[in-house]
Amino acid sequence: MSRQNELFGKKCRDKLTGYVGVCTDRIIWIYGCDKYSLKQLVEEGKEFNQIPRTFDEQSLEVLESVVEVDSNRNELGNQELFFGKLCRDKVTLFEGICTGRMTSLYGSDMYCLSPRSKKKNKHLASEWFDEGRLEIIGEGVSVEEVTTNWPGGEDSYPDFSKEYSILQ
């Protein structure tokens, strides 16, 4: 069971590493894995320069509320519509099976497309796209086909390296 509405906008600590930050994103994988990202808080006199880190929801404890979030926010969005479907990005024409969804505190939902390889044993990089850019173009795999009792997931995360580069 997700704690998205409970965690979003809250200052949290990872019980294992002690890392502290504000919960701003949730990444859900078709495999059943559910991760939350924490963005480090800026301390007075210091500049923000770290990419968000992701954690399992079971390892996070809430310390305090930082930002008020609408508690009626729909946690599933259009995930059931896209997950497992063959989708195409309307702008780049990139195609792949929808394998992940990222919900942001202040942004639109993004979906991860994992392309099918034409060559055996060749892995191709997944890409993230805003929901509005996607169109479903075919069937892919069912959620039940890839879900396990002990879900894993990828460490793929939208590349925000430019946004979070070290400030001068």
N, C-alpha and C positions, 0 to 999 in steps of 0.2 A: 504494500500500500504506500502510495506516494505521500510525501510531506511537503510538496511544492509550495502550497499556499502558507504553510507553517514556516518554511525556511526562507522564502524570497524576502529580501530586504532586511534580513536579520544578520547581526554579527554572530558568526559561528566559529567554533574551534574543532579541528579534527582531533579526535581522542588519541589517535596513534602518533601523529607527528607534532601536534601542538600548533600547527599552522592556523592562523586567525585571519579572517577576512569576512567581507559581506557577500552573502549568497545572491548572485545575480543571474545565474543561468542553470538550466536543467537539461541534461542530454540523456535521451532515452534511445536505446538501441533495440532493433527488432528482435534481437536475441534474448531480451528480457532484462538487460543490464540498465541500471538507472544511476546516473551520476549527477552531482551538483558541483558547480564551480564557485570558488570563492575568489573575490578580488581583494587584494591587500588594501588596507586603509592607509591613507597618506598621513604620516606623522608630521607635526608642525616642523617646518624648516627642512623637510626632506621632499624629494620629488618622486612621483609614482613611476616605476619603471619595470614592473613585473607582470608577465603574462598570467592570467588566472590559472589556478590549479584546480583539478577535479578530484572529487572524493565520493566514496560510496555513502549513501544516505545514512546507513547504520552507524557510521563513524563520526557523524556530526552532532555536536551539541550546541544549542542556542544560548548565546550569552546575553544579548540584548537586542531590542528593536532599533533599527537605524532609519528605515524608510517604511512608511505605511503602504501596504499593497492591498488591492481589492481582493477580499477573501472569496468572492464569488467567481473569480477568474477560472475559466475552463481549462482544466489540467490536460485534457486530451487533444484539444484543438481539432485539426483535421488529420491527426495521426492515423486513425483507422481507415481513412480514405486512401492515403498515400503508401503506408507501410507494405512492403513486399511487391509493389507495383513497378512496372517498367515505366520510367518517367523521362521526360526530355525538358531541358532548360530552353525556354523560348528565345533567349538571347544568343547563347553560344551553340545551341543544338547538341550539347553534351547529353549523353544518354546513360542511364544506369538504373539499377534496382534501388528503390528507396529503403535504406537500412537504418537511418537515424533521424532524430528530430531534436532540435535545440530550441528551447523556449527561453527568452530573455526577459529580464525584469522590465526593460524599456523598449525592446526592439520587436520586430516581427519574427514569427517562427521561421526557422531555417531547417531545410531537410538535406540529409546526406545522400548522395547518389553514388553507388558503387558500380562502376562499369563492368560489363561482362568481357572476359578475355577471349579473343579469337584463337589464341594459342594455349595449349595445355600447360598447366603449371606456371603461368605468367600472371603475376599480380599487378593490377593497375590501380593507381591512386584514386581515392574517393574525393569528391568535391562537394561543397556546401552551397546551397542556393536558397534565396528567400522564397517563401511559399508562393507568392504571386507570379514567380517566374516559371513555375512548373506546370506541365500538362502530363496527364496519364496517357501513355500510348499503347499499353498492353499489360498482360498478366506477367507475373514474375514468380514469386514464391509466396506461400502462405506463412503467416506468423507462426503457426503451429509447427511447420516444417523445420524451423530454425531455433525454436525456443527449447531450453533445457532446464533441468532442476537447479543447476548451478550456473547461472548465466555469466557469460564473459563480456565481450564487447571489444570495441577497438579503442585505441588511444587517439583516434582521429578527432580533431577539434578544428573549427574554422581558424584559418591563419590570420591572426590579428597582430602579427609581428610588427607591422608598420605602425599600427595604432598604439602599441605598447612598447615601442622602441625607447631606448634610454633617452631621457630628455637632456638637452644641452644646457 
